[in-house]
Every structure is written in C-alpha cells, then in structure tokens.
Amino acid sequence: MDNDICQDDLWFEQAFTYMNQHSIHLSNEKKLHFYGLFKQATIGDCNIVKPSLFEFVARAKYDAWQSFKNLTFRQARDMYIDSVEDLKVGWSRQGEYEYIPSAEDLKNGDGLASNSVSSMAAEESEEELEPQDIFGYTRLNDLNKLTAEVKAHPELINTKEDGLTALHIAADRGYLDIVQVLVSAGADVDGKTDDEDTALHLACISDQLETAKFLIASGCDKSLLDSEGKTAFEQAEPEFIRQLCL
C-alpha cells in the first residue's frame, strides 16, 4: 500500500511537471480545472478570502478551487493524474509519448488572462457598450437614468442578468446612491445570486462599508448563508467588521 501511495505521488509530480514544461493548449475551463485540482491536491480545502465578484480572474480561480472542496489529497491527486491522461497530450502513467497539437487545439488555446476571460471592468467604461436597461445603468453608476428606468419598469427590479440582480451589482461596487434607489423601489435586500451570495455578502467581500451599513439598516438578514455555508460577516475581514459595528 505504501509503495502504491509513493507511486501515485510520483505520477502526480510527473503529470504536473509535464503540464508546466510543455506548451499544452487548453481552454480557460480546463486551465481552471487543473488549477483547482492542483491547489486541492497540495493544500487541501480552499483557505483564502473569497474575492469580489468583479475580480474576474481571482474569483474564477477561487471558484475552481472551491469546486473540489472535501476531496482528500489522494483523491485530488488521482483526479489530476486521470485528467492529464484524458487530455492525451503526451503523458501517461506508462511514460511520455509524442504529442502533435491539432489545428483545433491551437485554435482553442486561449490563456487564462486573455480576452476570453472577461475584461468587463475596462469595457464597461465605454457607455455605448452597455445596454440601456436597469443593469447597464447600474454598472455605469448612472443614478438619473437608473431612477427613471426603475420608475418605468418596476417589475424588473428583482430580475437577474448572469445570475445577479441590479442590487447585487451595485452592492459589490459600492454604488451607495444606486443601492438606495433600488432598495427604495422594492429590491429584495435578501435576494441571492446564483452563487447564493446576498447583497450584504458582496458588500462585505468587496469592503463596501457604507453600502453594508445601509443594507443592515434596511433590515437585511445577516444570518443568511452563501454556498460555502458562511454569513456575510464570516466572509469579511475582521477590521471591516469592527468598522461596521462602530
């Protein structure tokens, strides 16, 4: 049994080394898959603070690591080894073999930091690229147009785009005036994203103190749990909580 464990560790190291020493063209999804597995296989369950929703790359990596929560080191390493073999890119437990990437491999070989991973933060500075609706006006922090849109279409106040309501977007970015308008118009302060985050979770994660204070004053439920089973306060830094409670 001990010999088997040692051999598995050796295969894991070989697979990881091979992937990092060769130009393997992977989609972003695959890159994140291997990133998450490697972190789980070497560190264990995710132990970093949850990044803001709009820290795109950091949040993608965080979510990838979280997706393998509760796997043992052995399970994660075995899965990593299997995943490398499944790629058929020149490495297996039996040794290395010649790998010639296909035209399709080269075509789909986007890097994690490339434009295929959203660069929305930069794009959203261009007003003409935003839709003229409750979500676009929220992202642009356009209070006047947002207020008019909410009055014209109050039925859209709690609808979602990409799993988020306008309140979630505003809370994460600390657009306090927008948050106040949305809440006054009937936005659900306890509504959750598709990732189970409330507006308070997002405000706490992104250190939006005044926004968090307003949401609490508006009666949001501080005991609600996200997908990790944590309250908004449990996702925040201690200093942030101290200031919040002053």
CORWO-V333131 format. One line per field, one symbol per residue. ss: DSSP state (2 for helix, 1 for strand, 0 for the rest). psi: psi as a letter, one per 30 degrees, with the letter a starting at -180 (. if undefined). burial: b if it has 24 or more other ideal C-beta (glycine too) atoms within 12 Angstrom, else e. Layout:
BEGIN
ss = ???
psi = ???
burial = ???
END
This chain:
BEGIN
ss = 022222222222222222222000000222222222222222000000000000022222222222000000222222222222222000110011000000222220000000000002222000222000022222200022222222220222000010010222222220022222222200000001000001222222200022222222200000000000000022200222222200
psi = eeeeeeeeeeeeeeeeeeefflikjlleeeeeeeeeeeeeffeakkglkkllfgieeeeeeeeeeefgkfkleeeeeeeeeeeeeffhggklffallkkjkleeeeegiklegaffkkheeeeffjeffkkiaeeeeeefhjeeeeeeeeeeiffgeglkkhgkleeeeeeefgieeeeeeeeefgkjfgkklfggkleeeeeeeghieeeeeeeefggljffkkafggkleefflkeeeeeeeg.
burial = eeeeeeebeebbebbbebbeeeebbbebebbbbbbbbbbbbeeeebeeebbbbbbbbbbbbbbbbbbbbebebeebbbbbbebbbebebbbeeeeeeeeeeeeeeeeeeeebeeeeeeebeeebeeeeebeebbbbbbbbbbeebbeebbeeeeebbbbeeeebbbbbbbbbbbbbebbbbbbebebbbbbbbebbbbbbbbbbbbbbbebbbbbbebebebebebebebebbebbeeebeeebee
END
